[in-house]
Amino acid sequence: MIAPLILTGQFSQPASTTSTGGGHGTNGNFEHFGIAGQTAASASPVATNGYSGHYGLLTMDSDVNTAPIANAGDDTSVNENSSVQLDGTGSFDSDDDQLSYIWVSLDGLNLMNENTATPSFMAPDVMAQKAYRFELTVNDGTQSSMPDTVTITIRDPDWIPVVYTNSASAICLVTVDGNNASIGDLVGAYVNGENRGTGGITIISGQTYSIFNIQTSTIETVTFKVYDESEDKVCDVAYMVQSIPGGDMGTPIDPLPIAATCGNSSPFLSVNNTSISVPFEQGDTSFSLSSNTDWSITENISWLSITSPLSGNGNEIVNIDYEENPDVSDRSGMIVLSGTGVSDVVVAITQSGSGQGMPPWGSPNANNLSGVLVGQARIDGIPAAGNDWIAAFDENGNLAGSGQLVLNAGITFINLTIYGDDPTTPGLDEGMSGNEKFELRLYDTSEDLVLTYPNSGSPVLFAGWSNTNGTPMPGYNNPNDVYDFLNITTDKIPLRPGWNLISTDVAPVDSSVSSIFSALIPNNLEYATGFDNGASFYDPNGLPFLNTLNSFERGFGYWIKVGQDDTLCIEGERLSETFRKGLDASWNLLAYPPQIEQSPDNYFSDIIAANNLLYVTGFDGSSTFFDPAGLPFLNTLTMLENGLGYWVKVSTPVPGQGITGVVVERASNSFSNKYNFVGGKTNLPRGEMISILKESGNPLGQIEVLNGGILRTIPIYLPEEDAAQGTKILFQHTRGTLDLGLQIYGDYEPLNVNLEFKEPNETSSSIHRCYPNPFDQSLTIDYSISERGRVKLEICNVAGKLVWQKEEGRLDPGFYQEMLQTENFLSGSYLVKLYIDQQLIQATKVTAHK
């Protein structure tokens, strides 16, 4: 818009303007610098012929105009073949000029009504998902805005997982045509063509991984696909695996080999494992071959035989049978893979000698009384090795059964024969008898370590052994039963001076806070708080019965405050990599058990896909945050780390999974994650309640008086906007209202107060407080009287007109409170008056703000 510029008076800088044309009695044209707004000035022009004159009023036009700002809306995701509407209504112009809209599709999609604020388009078919960008420029009739861009990600529904009651955590090593995958690639897991999980790509130590949950409720065969973003195509993967509901599929050490063949590169030939170790007993093993060229396999080892095809083109699972090693020492062999246009690949097979890897307990006394236990063996949630051993011992510690575990398709199975007491040798206890119970022990050959089920601290004795003539026993005949041997470990968490937001990746052997903090430097712990549908606290220097944080629970984060550098050492069973506690609607204080760092959008991908995750915040010396709906470059929380805790806010409850895969139902809570704790002493008797108020009069909580005037410590929750600037708090009782000048900021700090209220015989007659002030819908009046009398309250406007009154009758000395509704009061000032026996005691000014 062009605004008139009025000039009067005299220019102090004649050189700043020039006049051309005109003469006596005519107008001149002045060239001038751009001036924003309306400017007053005057001019005394001098003509070239020597005449001079004075203009009483010069009008000049200012060419200053503020450019509008374009807003193309928020990035979002939609399904293919759906109608999508863009939204540029957030664009604005500070001069309030009418805007015109110019939309441009940067990736070639056709827009309808592209010159309106809300154009639309049909989402095209995509191979998996694809991002399309749209640029918006707005114009106010004079200037155009800087362009703003919105990204719409279009998804194929076949790549959106179907949710089941259970899931397994998958850790995958991903390659595409023998090379690392790209950040924009996707991995999909499928059961009978139904998508059960989708994961993005994470780079760890120079290799590309995908870590995500696979939805499953039973053991099923899982196949995979890879979406290659650079070629916009879905690629085949030969590898398949059996699902493990509630367990782990792949580990950081032994990830699932997802090798995709897309045909985008020169010939290649690769395998997922070039060095394979097997036990001395007869058995079988396998490795994955990935190729886009013709290949063949050769081996000349007498104790090995390849049972899969010896030649082919494309991906293949190579299966190998091997004989028992009769020698004490190890033996080795090589398998050579050759391919057209590529170098040979060599796979080394090493078999243990029969004298190595043997358990320390020897062999049981085999006889014709036996029953078999079948199931699956894990160590800390990870399948045990195929050359590990398992044994059963009776109640007297006698070996009743021993056998090597069986590894098949990534699952380690137990097939353990447990023998009874040999009836031919009376007087010798050599196995199970009568109603005797047994315990299970596992020998970890890689660690040379014997583990007791479930842990050495609390072994389980199994009942129900029976002689079934060498067949599976009732109660022990399900191959899906998991026996997880837990290796007690110590989680060491460094602490800095001040507050630390931490979590542990173990289920503590002793979860009591006295045990958890026992290894800290003496007198170094200042305070600890937790949060589970409300805040709890532990004060090592306070009265023990006031503490509400009494134990550490698995899956939760905790705030710990110490005076100097220290280390928190917690002994316990390692939590599964997939364990995540259930989440309440609103704020949750969450642990991060995985050993590998992950981005928030990867770890919480299932919650984000359900549009349920609102925020994640962390603290490691300073605060960080992640907003899944915000601009990614603004997020300061980019990776989740083991040993740290995180605040997580969700819209609706999220079920969690325990170590055994049991779903834990969660509820909703209305508590903020900003709080302080208030406790201390008072002169009030036991059983009295003291209200804690904001200065506006809004209640924050009530604190109970215990024996001896001790105040039961409680959390005070603050809305985030109040926590940012601090909130003043008051303490109210029928004896009056105390203002100690305290501000709280929701920073978890404890407040220790001493509340001394006046005794009834110390009371004076007065109005103590009227709140809120200014008021709108209601007003509360706190007052006291020092002697018995007839009390009346009045409210008058500034003109002296009575607008409200109340006759209280005769009252005894004490503190009183009157609450009234003020919806009909007009905005303005009023006087609150207190009368005793018709004598005006006090008048207090209040203001209505409507």
C-alpha positions in Angstrom: 0.0 0.0 0.0 1.3 3.5 -0.8 0.9 5.9 2.2 0.9 9.7 1.8 3.9 11.4 3.2 3.2 15.0 4.5 6.2 17.4 4.6 6.0 20.8 6.3 8.6 23.1 7.8 12.2 23.5 6.5 14.6 20.7 5.3 17.8 20.6 7.4 19.5 18.7 4.6 18.7 20.5 1.3 20.9 18.0 -0.5 18.5 15.2 0.4 15.9 16.5 -2.1 15.8 18.1 -5.5 13.0 19.8 -7.4 12.6 19.5 -11.1 10.2 21.4 -13.3 7.7 24.1 -12.4 8.3 27.8 -11.5 6.5 30.6 -9.9 3.0 29.5 -9.1 3.6 25.9 -10.2 4.4 22.6 -8.6 7.8 20.9 -8.4 8.7 17.3 -8.3 10.9 16.3 -5.3 13.1 13.2 -5.4 13.5 11.8 -1.9 14.8 9.0 0.2 12.3 6.3 1.3 10.8 7.1 4.7 8.6 4.7 6.6 5.4 6.1 8.0 4.2 9.7 8.0 6.9 12.3 8.2 6.5 16.1 8.8 9.0 18.5 7.2 9.1 21.8 5.2 11.1 23.0 2.2 12.4 26.4 1.0 13.1 25.6 -2.7 15.5 27.8 -4.6 15.0 28.1 -8.4 17.9 28.1 -10.8 17.0 31.6 -11.8 17.6 32.8 -8.3 14.0 33.0 -7.2 13.2 31.4 -3.9 9.9 30.5 -2.3 8.3 28.6 0.5 5.9 25.7 0.4 3.4 25.7 3.2 2.6 22.0 2.5 4.4 19.4 0.5 2.9 15.9 0.0 5.2 13.1 -1.0 4.4 9.4 -1.3 6.3 6.8 0.7 7.1 3.6 -1.2 7.7 1.5 2.0 5.6 -1.7 2.1 6.0 -4.8 4.4 6.2 -8.0 2.5 3.6 -10.7 3.4 4.6 -14.1 5.0 3.7 -17.4 3.4 2.7 -20.4 5.6 2.2 -23.6 3.6 0.9 -25.6 6.7 2.3 -28.6 8.6 4.1 -31.6 7.2 1.9 -34.7 7.3 1.4 -38.3 6.1 -1.5 -39.6 4.0 -2.4 -42.9 2.3 -2.2 -43.3 -1.4 -5.3 -42.8 -3.6 -6.7 -40.3 -1.1 -7.7 -36.7 -1.7 -5.3 -34.3 0.0 -6.0 -30.6 0.7 -3.1 -28.2 1.3 -3.6 -25.3 3.8 -2.1 -21.9 3.2 -4.6 -20.0 5.4 -1.9 -19.4 8.0 -0.2 -16.9 5.7 -0.6 -13.3 6.7 0.2 -9.7 5.8 1.0 -7.1 8.5 -0.5 -4.3 6.3 -3.8 -6.3 6.1 -3.7 -6.3 2.3 -5.6 -8.9 0.4 -3.4 -11.9 -0.6 -3.1 -13.9 -3.7 -1.7 -17.5 -3.6 0.7 -19.2 -5.9 1.3 -22.9 -5.2 4.0 -25.0 -7.1 4.4 -28.8 -6.9 8.1 -29.3 -6.7 7.8 -33.0 -7.5 5.5 -33.0 -10.5 2.0 -33.6 -9.0 -1.0 -31.8 -10.5 -2.7 -29.4 -8.2 -6.3 -28.3 -8.4 -7.2 -24.7 -7.6 -3.5 -23.9 -7.2 -4.2 -20.2 -7.0 -6.3 -20.5 -3.8 -5.4 -20.8 -0.2 -6.5 -24.5 -0.1 -5.6 -26.3 -3.3 -6.0 -30.1 -3.5 -4.5 -33.2 -5.3 -5.0 -36.9 -5.5 -2.3 -38.9 -3.7 -0.8 -41.2 -6.3 0.2 -44.9 -5.9 3.6 -45.3 -4.3 5.8 -48.3 -3.9 6.1 -47.9 -0.1 6.1 -44.3 0.8 7.3 -41.2 -1.0 7.6 -37.5 0.1 6.2 -34.8 -2.2 7.0 -31.1 -1.6 4.8 -28.1 -2.4 5.9 -24.5 -2.4 3.7 -21.5 -1.5 4.3 -17.9 -2.4 1.8 -15.1 -1.5 1.5 -11.6 -2.9 -0.1 -8.5 -1.4 -0.5 -6.6 -4.7 2.9 -5.0 -4.3 5.4 -7.5 -3.0 5.7 -11.3 -2.9 6.7 -13.3 0.2 9.6 -15.6 0.6 8.4 -19.1 -0.4 7.4 -21.7 2.3 7.5 -25.4 1.7 5.3 -28.2 3.1 6.1 -32.0 2.7 3.3 -34.5 2.3 4.5 -38.1 2.7 2.3 -40.6 0.8 2.2 -44.2 2.2 1.2 -47.5 0.7 -1.2 -49.1 3.3 0.7 -52.4 2.7 3.6 -50.8 4.6 1.5 -49.9 7.7 1.7 -52.6 10.4 -1.3 -54.5 11.7 -1.3 -54.3 15.5 -1.4 -57.6 17.5 -1.5 -58.2 21.3 2.2 -59.0 21.4 5.4 -58.2 19.5 9.0 -59.1 19.1 11.9 -56.7 18.8 13.9 -57.1 15.6 17.5 -55.9 15.1 18.4 -56.1 11.4 21.6 -55.5 9.5 20.4 -54.2 6.1 22.2 -54.2 2.8 20.9 -53.3 -0.7 22.7 -55.0 -3.6 25.6 -55.7 -1.2 26.0 -52.1 -0.1 24.8 -50.2 2.9 21.2 -49.1 2.8 20.2 -45.4 2.6 18.6 -43.3 5.3 15.3 -43.1 3.3 15.0 -46.8 2.8 12.5 -49.0 4.7 12.4 -52.6 5.9 9.0 -54.3 6.1 8.2 -57.6 7.9 5.4 -59.7 6.6 3.4 -62.8 7.7 1.4 -64.3 4.9 1.5 -61.0 3.0 0.2 -59.0 6.0 2.6 -56.2 7.2 3.6 -56.8 10.9 6.3 -54.1 11.2 8.1 -51.3 9.4 11.4 -49.8 10.3 13.7 -47.0 9.0 17.4 -47.1 8.7 19.9 -46.2 11.4 23.7 -45.9 10.9 25.7 -47.6 13.7 29.5 -47.8 13.4 29.4 -47.4 9.6 26.8 -50.1 9.0 23.1 -49.7 8.4 20.6 -51.2 10.8 16.8 -51.3 11.1 15.4 -51.7 14.7 11.6 -52.1 15.0 8.9 -54.2 16.6 7.3 -57.1 14.7 3.6 -57.6 15.7 2.9 -61.3 16.5 0.9 -63.4 18.9 2.2 -66.9 18.0 5.3 -68.4 16.4 5.0 -67.6 12.7 7.2 -67.5 9.6 8.3 -63.9 8.9 9.5 -62.7 5.5 10.9 -59.3 4.6 10.9 -56.6 1.9 13.1 -53.6 1.5 12.0 -50.3 -0.1 14.9 -48.7 -2.0 14.2 -44.9 -2.0 16.8 -44.0 -4.5 15.3 -46.3 -7.2 11.7 -46.0 -5.8 11.2 -49.8 -5.9 10.5 -52.7 -3.5 13.2 -55.3 -3.4 13.2 -59.0 -2.6 14.8 -60.5 0.5 15.5 -64.3 0.6 15.9 -64.5 4.4 13.0 -65.6 6.6 12.8 -66.3 10.3 10.4 -67.6 13.0 8.8 -65.0 15.2 9.4 -65.0 18.9 6.4 -63.3 20.7 7.6 -61.1 23.5 11.2 -61.9 22.7 14.1 -60.7 20.6 14.7 -61.5 16.9 18.3 -60.6 16.3 20.8 -59.0 18.7 23.4 -56.2 18.4 26.0 -59.0 18.0 24.0 -61.3 15.7 21.4 -59.2 13.8 19.0 -60.6 11.3 20.7 -60.5 7.9 18.3 -58.5 5.6 20.1 -58.6 2.3 18.0 -57.1 -0.5 18.5 -57.7 -4.2 17.4 -54.7 -6.3 19.5 -55.1 -9.4 20.8 -51.5 -9.2 24.5 -52.1 -9.2 27.3 -54.1 -10.8 27.5 -57.8 -10.0 28.0 -58.7 -6.4 28.2 -61.8 -4.1 28.2 -61.6 -0.3 27.3 -63.7 2.7 26.1 -62.6 6.2 28.8 -64.7 8.0 32.3 -65.6 6.8 33.3 -67.4 10.0 31.0 -70.0 11.6 31.7 -72.0 14.8 29.8 -75.2 15.5 29.9 -77.7 18.5 31.7 -81.1 18.3 28.4 -83.0 18.1 26.7 -83.8 14.8 24.4 -81.1 13.6 23.6 -78.5 11.0 24.1 -74.8 10.4 23.4 -72.2 7.7 24.3 -68.8 6.3 22.7 -66.3 3.9 24.0 -65.7 0.4 23.1 -62.4 -1.4 23.9 -62.0 -5.1 22.6 -60.6 -8.4 24.8 -62.8 -10.5 25.3 -66.5 -11.3 27.1 -68.3 -8.5 28.3 -71.8 -7.5 29.5 -73.4 -4.3 32.4 -75.9 -3.9 33.6 -77.8 -0.8 35.9 -80.8 -0.4 35.6 -81.5 3.3 34.6 -85.0 4.2 32.8 -84.1 7.4 30.6 -81.4 5.7 27.8 -81.7 3.3 25.7 -78.9 1.7 22.0 -79.8 1.5 20.9 -76.7 -0.4 21.5 -75.9 -4.2 25.1 -75.7 -5.2 24.5 -73.1 -7.8 22.0 -70.4 -8.7 21.3 -66.7 -9.3 20.0 -64.4 -6.6 19.6 -64.9 -2.8 19.8 -68.2 -1.1 20.0 -69.8 2.4 22.9 -72.3 2.4 22.3 -75.2 4.7 25.2 -77.3 5.9 25.2 -80.7 7.8 28.3 -81.7 9.8 29.4 -84.9 11.5 30.5 -85.3 15.1 34.2 -84.4 15.7 35.9 -87.5 17.2 39.1 -85.6 17.9 40.0 -83.7 21.1 41.2 -80.7 19.1 39.3 -78.3 16.8 39.1 -78.9 13.1 38.4 -76.4 10.2 37.2 -76.4 6.7 36.3 -73.9 3.9 33.4 -73.4 1.6 34.2 -71.4 -1.6 31.6 -69.3 -3.4 32.3 -68.2 -7.0 30.3 -65.8 -9.1 30.3 -64.3 -12.5 32.2 -61.0 -12.6 33.0 -61.1 -8.8 35.7 -62.3 -6.5 35.4 -65.6 -4.7 34.0 -65.5 -1.2 35.3 -67.9 1.5 33.3 -69.2 4.5 35.4 -70.8 7.2 33.7 -73.5 9.4 35.4 -74.3 12.7 34.2 -77.3 14.8 35.1 -77.6 18.5 37.0 -80.7 19.6 35.2 -83.2 21.8 37.3 -82.3 24.7 36.3 -78.6 24.7 33.2 -76.8 25.6 32.1 -79.6 27.9 30.1 -78.8 31.0 31.7 -79.2 34.4 29.1 -81.7 35.7 29.9 -84.8 33.7 27.3 -87.3 32.6 24.1 -88.6 34.3 23.4 -92.2 35.2 21.3 -93.3 32.2 18.7 -96.0 32.9 15.2 -97.1 31.8 13.4 -94.5 34.0 13.2 -91.2 32.2 11.1 -88.3 31.2 11.9 -85.5 28.7 11.6 -81.7 29.2 11.3 -79.6 26.0 11.3 -75.8 25.6 13.5 -72.9 24.6 16.6 -71.6 26.4 17.7 -68.0 26.6 20.3 -66.1 28.5 19.2 -62.6 29.5 16.5 -62.7 26.9 18.8 -63.8 24.0 18.7 -67.3 22.6 21.5 -69.4 24.1 24.2 -70.8 21.8 23.9 -74.2 20.1 27.0 -75.5 21.9 25.7 -74.6 25.4 24.5 -77.3 27.7 21.6 -77.7 30.0 21.2 -80.1 33.0 18.7 -81.1 35.7 19.7 -81.6 39.3 17.6 -83.3 42.0 17.0 -81.8 45.5 20.2 -83.4 46.8 22.3 -81.9 44.1 22.7 -85.1 42.0 22.9 -84.8 38.3 19.7 -86.3 36.8 20.0 -85.2 33.2 22.4 -83.4 30.8 22.2 -82.5 27.1 23.4 -80.0 24.5 21.0 -77.4 23.3 19.7 -77.4 19.7 19.9 -74.2 17.6 17.3 -74.1 14.7 16.2 -71.1 12.7 17.5 -68.7 15.3 15.7 -70.4 18.3 17.6 -72.5 20.8 15.6 -75.6 21.8 15.8 -77.8 24.9 15.4 -81.6 24.6 16.5 -82.7 28.0 16.1 -86.3 29.2 15.8 -86.4 33.0 16.5 -89.9 34.6 15.0 -91.4 37.7 16.9 -93.1 40.5 18.4 -96.4 39.1 16.4 -99.2 40.8 19.3 -101.6 40.3 21.6 -99.7 42.7 19.7 -99.4 46.0 21.3 -97.1 48.5 22.7 -94.8 45.8 20.9 -91.6 44.9 21.5 -91.2 41.2 18.4 -89.3 39.9 14.8 -88.4 40.5 12.6 -90.4 42.9 9.1 -90.1 44.4 7.9 -86.5 44.5 11.4 -85.1 44.4 11.8 -81.7 42.6 14.6 -80.6 40.3 16.4 -77.4 39.2 17.8 -76.4 35.8 21.3 -75.2 35.2 22.8 -74.0 32.0 26.5 -74.0 31.0 27.4 -71.0 28.9 30.4 -72.3 26.9 31.5 -68.9 25.6 31.7 -67.5 29.2 32.7 -70.8 30.9 29.9 -70.0 33.3 27.1 -72.0 35.0 23.8 -70.3 35.4 20.8 -71.5 37.5 17.2 -70.9 36.5 16.1 -68.1 36.7 19.1 -66.8 38.7 21.5 -68.1 41.3 19.9 -65.8 44.0 16.5 -67.4 43.8 16.5 -70.8 42.0 13.2 -72.4 41.0 12.5 -76.1 42.0 10.3 -77.8 39.4 7.8 -80.4 40.5 6.0 -83.1 38.5 8.9 -85.3 37.2 7.5 -88.6 36.0 8.7 -91.7 34.1 7.2 -91.3 30.6 9.6 -93.9 29.0 11.7 -91.2 27.3 8.8 -89.1 26.0 7.9 -85.4 26.9 6.5 -85.1 30.4 3.1 -83.5 31.1 3.6 -79.8 31.9 7.0 -79.9 30.2 6.0 -80.9 26.7 5.5 -77.4 25.1 8.5 -76.4 22.8 7.3 -72.7 23.1 7.9 -72.6 26.8 10.9 -70.2 27.4 13.4 -70.7 30.2 15.4 -67.5 30.5 18.5 -67.8 32.5 19.3 -64.5 34.0 22.9 -63.5 34.5 23.0 -61.0 37.4 24.9 -57.9 36.3 25.8 -54.5 37.8 24.4 -51.4 36.0 26.8 -48.5 36.7 25.2 -45.1 36.2 27.4 -41.9 36.5 25.9 -39.0 38.5 26.9 -35.3 38.2 26.5 -32.8 41.0 23.0 -31.5 41.0 20.0 -33.2 39.4 20.3 -36.3 37.2 17.5 -37.9 35.2 18.5 -41.6 35.1 17.2 -45.1 34.5 18.5 -48.6 34.9 18.5 -51.5 32.4 18.2 -54.1 35.2 15.4 -55.4 37.4 17.2 -54.9 40.8 17.8 -58.0 43.0 16.9 -55.7 45.9 14.7 -52.8 44.7 14.5 -50.9 48.1 15.8 -47.4 47.9 18.1 -48.1 50.9 19.8 -50.9 48.9 19.8 -48.9 45.6 21.6 -45.9 47.1 23.8 -47.9 49.5 26.9 -47.7 47.3 26.9 -43.9 46.9 29.4 -41.7 48.8 28.1 -41.3 52.3 25.9 -38.2 52.8 26.2 -37.4 49.1 22.6 -38.1 48.2 20.4 -35.1 48.7 17.0 -36.1 47.2 15.3 -38.6 44.8 11.9 -38.4 43.1 9.9 -40.7 40.9 6.7 -40.5 39.0 4.0 -43.1 38.5 0.6 -41.5 38.0 1.8 -38.9 40.5 5.1 -37.9 42.1 6.9 -39.6 44.9 10.0 -38.7 46.8 12.8 -40.0 49.0 14.7 -37.7 51.5 17.6 -39.5 53.1 17.9 -36.8 55.7 14.1 -36.5 56.5 11.7 -38.6 58.6 11.6 -42.1 57.0 7.8 -42.5 57.4 7.2 -39.4 55.2 9.0 -40.9 52.2 6.7 -42.1 49.4 9.5 -43.4 47.1 10.3 -46.7 48.7 11.6 -48.8 45.7 12.9 -48.7 42.2 10.5 -50.3 39.6 11.7 -51.7 36.3 11.0 -49.5 33.3 10.8 -46.2 35.2 13.1 -43.2 35.2 14.1 -41.3 38.3 15.4 -37.9 39.3 18.5 -38.1 41.6 20.2 -35.1 43.2 23.8 -35.5 44.6 26.4 -33.1 45.9 29.4 -34.4 44.0 30.3 -36.8 41.2 29.3 -40.3 42.1 28.3 -43.6 40.5 25.0 -45.4 41.1 25.6 -49.2 41.1 22.5 -51.4 40.8 22.7 -55.2 40.7 20.0 -57.1 38.9 18.8 -59.1 35.9 19.3 -57.5 32.6 16.0 -56.3 31.1 15.0 -57.4 27.6 15.9 -55.0 24.8 12.2 -54.9 23.9 11.0 -54.1 27.5 9.0 -50.9 27.7 6.7 -50.1 30.6 3.1 -49.2 29.9 2.4 -45.5 29.5 -0.5 -43.5 31.1 -2.3 -40.8 29.1 -0.3 -37.6 29.8 3.2 -37.6 31.3 5.3 -40.6 32.1 8.9 -41.0 33.5 10.3 -43.7 31.3 13.5 -45.8 31.3 15.5 -46.7 28.2 16.8 -50.3 28.6 18.3 -50.9 25.1 22.1 -50.9 24.9 22.2 -49.3 21.4 21.3 -45.6 21.1 18.2 -44.9 19.0 16.5 -41.8 17.7 13.2 -41.0 19.4 11.2 -41.3 16.1 12.6 -44.9 15.7 12.2 -46.1 19.3 8.6 -44.6 19.6 7.7 -45.4 15.9 4.6 -47.5 16.9 3.2 -44.7 19.1 4.0 -42.0 16.4 2.3 -44.2 13.8 -0.8 -44.1 16.0 -0.6 -40.3 16.3 -0.4 -40.8 20.0 3.0 -39.4 21.0 3.0 -35.7 22.0 6.4 -34.9 23.4 9.6 -36.6 24.7 12.0 -34.6 26.9 15.4 -35.5 28.4 18.0 -34.0 30.8 21.7 -34.7 30.7 23.2 -31.5 32.2 20.7 -29.5 30.2 17.1 -30.0 28.9 16.4 -31.5 25.5 13.1 -32.1 23.7 11.6 -34.0 20.8 8.3 -33.0 19.1 7.2 -35.6 16.5 4.8 -33.0 14.9 7.3 -30.1 15.0 10.1 -29.1 12.6 12.8 -31.8 12.8 15.7 -29.3 12.8 14.3 -27.7 16.0 14.4 -31.0 18.0 17.3 -31.0 20.4 16.7 -34.6 21.7 18.1 -36.6 18.7 19.2 -39.9 20.4 18.0 -41.9 23.4 20.8 -43.3 25.6 21.1 -46.2 28.0 21.4 -45.0 31.6 19.2 -41.9 31.1 15.5 -41.4 31.8 13.0 -39.5 29.7 9.7 -37.7 30.2 7.2 -39.0 27.6 3.7 -37.5 27.0 1.0 -39.5 25.1 -2.6 -38.8 24.4 -4.1 -42.2 25.3 -2.7 -45.1 27.4 -0.2 -47.3 25.7 0.1 -51.0 26.8 3.6 -52.1 27.9 5.3 -55.4 27.7 6.9 -57.1 30.6 9.9 -59.4 30.4 7.6 -62.4 29.6 5.5 -60.4 27.1 2.6 -59.9 29.4 0.6 -56.8 28.5 0.1 -54.3 31.4 -2.9 -52.1 31.1 -2.4 -48.4 31.9 -4.7 -45.6 33.0 -4.9 -41.9 32.5 -3.6 -39.1 34.8 -4.0 -35.4 34.9 -0.7 -34.6 36.6 1.8 -32.2 35.2 5.5 -33.2 35.0 6.4 -29.9 36.7 6.2 -30.2 40.5 7.8 -29.4 43.9 7.4 -31.1 47.2 6.2 -29.2 50.3 6.6 -30.4 53.9 7.7 -29.1 57.3 6.0 -28.2 60.6 3.2 -26.2 62.0 1.6 -25.1 65.3 -1.8 -26.7 64.3 -3.0 -29.9 66.0 -3.0 -33.3 64.4 -5.7 -33.9 61.7 -6.0 -30.3 60.6 -5.8 -29.7 56.8 -3.9 -26.7 55.3 -4.8 -25.5 51.8 -2.0 -24.5 49.4 -3.1 -21.8 47.0 -1.8 -19.8 44.1 -1.8 -16.0 44.7 -4.9 -15.9 42.5 -6.7 -18.1 45.0 -6.7 -21.2 42.8 -6.1 -24.4 44.9 -2.9 -26.4 44.4 -3.3 -29.0 47.1 -4.0 -29.8 50.8 -1.4 -30.8 53.3 -2.2 -32.9 56.4 -1.0 -32.2 59.9 0.5 -35.3 61.6 1.5 -35.9 65.2 3.8 -33.3 66.7 2.8 -30.7 64.1 4.7 -32.5 61.3 3.3 -31.8 57.8 2.9 -34.8 55.5 5.1 -34.0 52.5 3.1 -33.7 49.2 3.8 -32.8 45.6 2.5 -29.6 44.2 1.9 -29.7 40.4 2.2 -26.7 38.2 1.0 -26.1 34.6 4.0 -25.6 32.3 3.2 -21.9 31.7 3.2 -21.3 35.5 6.4 -23.3 36.0 8.3 -21.2 33.4 7.8 -17.9 35.3 7.3 -19.3 38.8 4.2 -19.3 41.0 3.8 -17.6 44.4 2.1 -19.9 46.9 0.0 -19.1 50.1 -1.0 -21.3 53.0 -4.6 -21.1 54.2 -6.4 -22.3 57.3 -9.5 -21.2 59.2 -7.0 -19.3 61.4 -5.8 -17.2 58.5 -3.7 -17.1 55.4 0.1 -17.1 55.5 2.3 -15.5 52.8 5.9 -16.7 53.3 7.0 -15.1 50.0 7.6 -18.5 48.4 7.9 -19.1 44.7 7.8 -22.5 43.1 9.1 -23.4 39.6 8.2 -27.1 39.2 11.9 -28.0 39.4 11.4 -30.9 41.9 13.1 -29.0 44.7 11.7 -29.7 48.2 10.3 -26.8 50.3 10.6 -27.1 54.1 8.2 -24.6 55.7 7.3 -23.6 59.2 3.6 -22.5 59.3 2.8 -20.5 62.5 -0.9 -19.6 62.5 -2.3 -17.2 65.1 -4.1 -18.7 68.1 -7.8 -17.9 68.3 -7.2 -15.5 71.3 -4.6 -13.6 69.3 -7.1 -12.8 66.5 -7.9 -9.2 65.6 -11.0 -8.0 63.8 -10.1 -7.3 60.1 -10.4 -8.3 56.5 -7.4 -10.5 55.8 -7.7 -11.1 52.1 -10.1 -10.8 49.1 -9.2 -13.0 46.1 -8.9 -13.4 43.3 -8.3 -9.7 42.8 -9.1 -8.7 40.1 -12.1 -11.1 40.1 -14.6 -12.3 37.5 -17.1 -15.1 38.3 -16.5 -15.4 42.1 -14.9 -13.7 45.0 -13.7 -15.1 48.4 -13.4 -12.9 51.5 -11.2 -14.1 54.5 -11.9 -12.2 57.7 -11.6 -12.5 61.5 -13.3 -11.1 64.6 -11.7 -10.7 68.0 -14.8 -10.8 70.2 -18.4 -12.0 69.8 -20.6 -9.7 67.8 -23.2 -9.3 65.1 -21.3 -9.4 61.7 -22.3 -7.9 58.4 -20.5 -7.9 55.0 -21.2 -5.3 52.3 -19.9 -4.6 48.8 -20.5 -1.1 47.3 -19.5 0.3 43.9 -17.5 3.5 43.6 -20.7 5.6 43.6 -21.5 4.2 47.1 -24.4 2.1 45.8 -24.9 -1.2 47.7 -24.6 -4.2 45.3 -24.3 -7.1 47.8 -24.6 -7.6 51.5 -24.9 -10.5 54.0 -25.9 -10.5 57.6 -23.9 -13.2 59.4 -25.6 -12.9 62.8 -23.7 -13.2 66.0 -20.3 -15.0 65.6 -17.8 -16.1 68.1 -14.1 -14.9 67.9 -12.2 -16.7 65.1 -11.4 -16.8 61.4 -14.2 -16.9 58.8 -14.5 -17.2 55.0 -17.3 -16.0 52.7 -17.5 -17.1 49.0 -19.9 -15.4 46.6 -20.8 -15.6 42.9 -20.1 -12.4 41.0 -21.3 -13.2 37.5 -23.7 -10.1 37.5 -21.0 -7.6 38.7 -20.0 -5.0 36.1 -16.3 -4.3 35.5 -15.0 -1.6 37.8 -13.9 -0.9 41.4 -15.7 -1.9 44.6 -15.3 -1.6 48.3 -15.7 -4.7 50.6 -16.8 -3.6 54.1 -16.8 -5.4 57.4 -19.2 -4.3 60.1 -19.4 -5.6 63.7 -22.3 -4.5 65.8 -23.1 -1.9 63.1 -19.6 -0.4 63.4 -17.5 -0.2 60.3 -14.3 -2.1 61.0 -12.5 -2.1 57.7 -13.1 -1.4 53.9 -10.9 -3.1 51.2 -10.8 -2.2 47.5 -11.3 -4.9 44.9 -11.7 -4.8 41.1 -14.0 -6.7 38.8 -12.5 -7.5 35.4 -14.9 -9.0 32.9 
